[in-house]
């Protein structure tokens, strides 16, 4: 019987951040070279984990970032600029998500349909 503290193998397969891919397999999946993946690490777009033997391991999330970078580089964008663009896109996406949560009246954290500072049913003056 598996212990409650140890994750099931299926849980790791569903984990977007589980470092499941070797460098060779990761490069193959995104259509790039291992050198390209190393360059993304040097540019700090992705930071692969290391196996006990010191080999790089990549997650699906990291592979999606690497694939986005590869697409930009294929269009002629320098690798450092591609990494910066992706970082800024991710920051914008997070800010938009936070903004939406703060404005969501259903969760009581933002203004209701009557505008800021008004309670539902309160008149406008």
N, C-alpha and C positions, 0 to 999 in steps of 0.2 A: 504494500500500500504506500503510495507516494506521500511524503510529508507535506504539510500545508505550506511550509516555508519555501520549498523548492518549486519553481514554476514548471508547469507542464510543457512538453515540447510544443504542443499546439499554441500555447500562449506566446512562445517566442516567434512562431511563424507569423502570428498576427501583429507582432510588435514592429512598428515601422522603424524603430531605432536600434533593433537588435543587429549587431555586426555579423551578418551571416555570409558575406561575400569576400572571397580572397581578392587580392589586387588583380590577378589575371582574369578571373571571372567577371569582376566589376568592369574592367576595361572592355572586355568582350561585350558585355550587356549594353554598354552605352556607345559602343563603336569608337573607342578611343584607345590610346596606348597607356601602358603603366606610367610612362613619363608624364603624360597629361594629368593623370591622377596625382602624381607627386607634385606637379606644379600647382594644382588646386590646393594641396595641403600647404605648400610654401606661401601661397597667397592668402591662406587662412580662410578659404571658403568652406572647406571641410577638414575635419580632424579625425582621421580613422583611428579606431582603437587598435591595440596591438595584442596579438595572441601571446600565449606563454612563450612561444618560440621567437617572438619579436616581429612576426609578419603582420602587415596591415590587413585590417578587416573593415569592410564598409557595410553600412545599413542601406535599406531601400530609400530612406529619406536622403541620405548622402548621395545616392546614385541619381535621384531626381535632380538634386542641385547640380551635380556634375553634368548631367545630360543637358540642363538648361545652359550651363557654361559652354559646353561643346557646341550647341546650336549658335550661340552668340559668336564664338570664335570662328565657326565655319562661315559666318556672315562677314568676317573681317574685323571683328572687335578684338583688340588686344586682351590677353588673358587677365591682366590685372583690372582692366576696365570692366570686363565681363563679370568678374567676381564682385566688384563694387556695385554694379548695376543690380545683380541678384540680391546682394545684401540690402540695398535700398528698396527694392521691390518687396522683400520680405518685411522690412520695417513698416512700409506703407500698408501692407496687408494687415499686419498686426495692429497698427493704429486705427485702421478702418474698422476692424473687428471690435476693438476696445470702444471706439466711438459709438458703434451700433449698440453695444451692450449698455453704455451709459444713457443712451437715448430711448431705450426700450421701456415703455411704460408698464408693460406686463410684469416685469420683475421689480417695479417700484423704484428704479434707480434713476429714472430720467423724468422729464416733464411729461405730463399727460396730454391728452388731445386738446385741452383748453389753453395750452401754452405754459411757459416756464413760471414757476411760483404759484400756480393756481391749483386748487384741489378740484377733482371732478365735481361738476355741478355748480361750481362757483361762477358767478357772472363776470363779464369783462368790465363792468363798471357802470 
